[in-house]
Amino acid sequence: MTARIPVVVLAGYLGSGKTTLLNHLLSNNDGRRIGVLVNDFGSINIDAMNVAGQVDVAMSLENGCLCCAVDSDGVDRMLERLAHPGAPLDAIVIEASGIAEPRQLVRLVLSSQNPNIEFGGLVEVVDAAEFDDTRARHPELDDHVRLADLVVVNKVDRVGEADREGVITSVREIADGAVLAVERGRISPGILFEAPEVRESAGARQLSFADLEEHDDDHDQHMHAAYESVEFTAEEPLNPSAFLRFLNERSRGVYRIKGPIDFGPSGDEKRFMLHAVGVYAAFEKTRWKGERATNLVLIGTDLDGEALTARLKSCVDPDPNTIDQMGMLNLARHLDT
Ligand SMILES: Nc1nc2c(ncn2[C@@H]2O[C@H](COP(=O)(O)OP(=O)(O)OP(=O)(O)O)[C@@H](O)[C@H]2O)c(=O)[nH]1
């Protein structure tokens, strides 16, 4: 089984630092092969391009990046070209133009019929120095920050410490998702997508806490704004209604959740692989190969591990022998077929 390719939408007001962040991800990819959809090639740091720049052509780059220039109408078409079975990609990033409405791009990705991709989240970049002014002039910025699964407060070098704290606090008040404050877009790529060795083994093994920790040890910790992860394991089955309530409540700071869930007899004793980013959740029904257990990894920023664990523990089914049909019906709406 090949894992689906996560598609991340990168948005942010003009000049906030989207291209800088994208270039950072491309040059700190830790072996991930990243496909990029941009509106404009000009500013992407492309050292070795095999094909001369031509809009609407997928280009193989020496650093393993596939790069395309598209308008939003062409996104689905380009996704089809980039994400075909066996595509040599671990992730795709779509950079929205500075004035794009991120909701539309997210909708495009979510409604794509392409079976090889999955939504990888909305990242909104804001300029720490301009945040208050931009909000005043463009009130829709608050919506974008609220909608985002990760808000990157960029250019923190441009503001003094007091102002920096002020901006981060304002962003946290609006944002439901994860928040990272950085300079020059230096986020750790691990918050957005898994390491290639983890992705490639998707059928056999799940992302584990150790994978993340081990992987992150390779980083120069000062180079990247770090993320956190919390692991949750349960031998007893979870109740589907309780777990869906947990997902719907969107825990602050959580960017994504992955792993298998055991819903016991309610779930027909199948292994439900969860892929959740922000409020979006998809389950894939597979078979148990080894021991049945729920084993989730939650990735994000400022995570309250104890509170998350307690919330998840409360999802353990107190009465696993009674089938929760309503819960399974609701869960069916999130099933990837
Ligand atoms: N001081 C400072 N400058 C930054 C930082 N990040 C980006 N810049 C600069 O800000 C300018 C805009 O950055 P871009 O990455 O091009 O921003 P963008 O959001 O892609 O811009 P558009 O494509 O025009 O919307 C560039 O001159 C960057 O070098 C940062 O953290 N600190």
The ligand as an ORCA input file, in Angstrom:
! r2SCAN-3c Opt
* xyz 0 1
  N      13.604     40.638      8.181
  C      12.996     39.583      7.671
  N      12.683     39.555      6.362
  C      12.055     38.471      5.887
  C      11.738     37.355      6.705
  N      11.100     36.439      5.940
  C      11.023     36.945      4.695
  N      11.604     38.173      4.647
  C      11.721     39.074      3.502
  O      10.408     39.571      3.224
  C      10.242     39.761      1.822
  C       9.004     39.030      1.335
  O       9.213     37.634      1.505
  P       8.576     36.568      0.520
  O       8.979     35.245      1.016
  O       8.867     36.913     -0.883
  O       7.040     36.836      0.803
  P       5.774     36.243      0.030
  O       4.713     36.088      1.044
  O       6.165     35.058     -0.762
  O       5.449     37.459     -0.949
  P       4.372     37.512     -2.148
  O       4.675     36.372     -3.056
  O       4.622     38.861     -2.719
  O       3.032     37.454     -1.513
  C      11.534     39.271      1.176
  O      12.353     40.375      0.955
  C      12.148     38.360      2.234
  O      13.544     38.292      2.151
  C      12.098     37.401      8.095
  O      11.828     36.504      8.904
  N      12.716     38.526      8.509
*
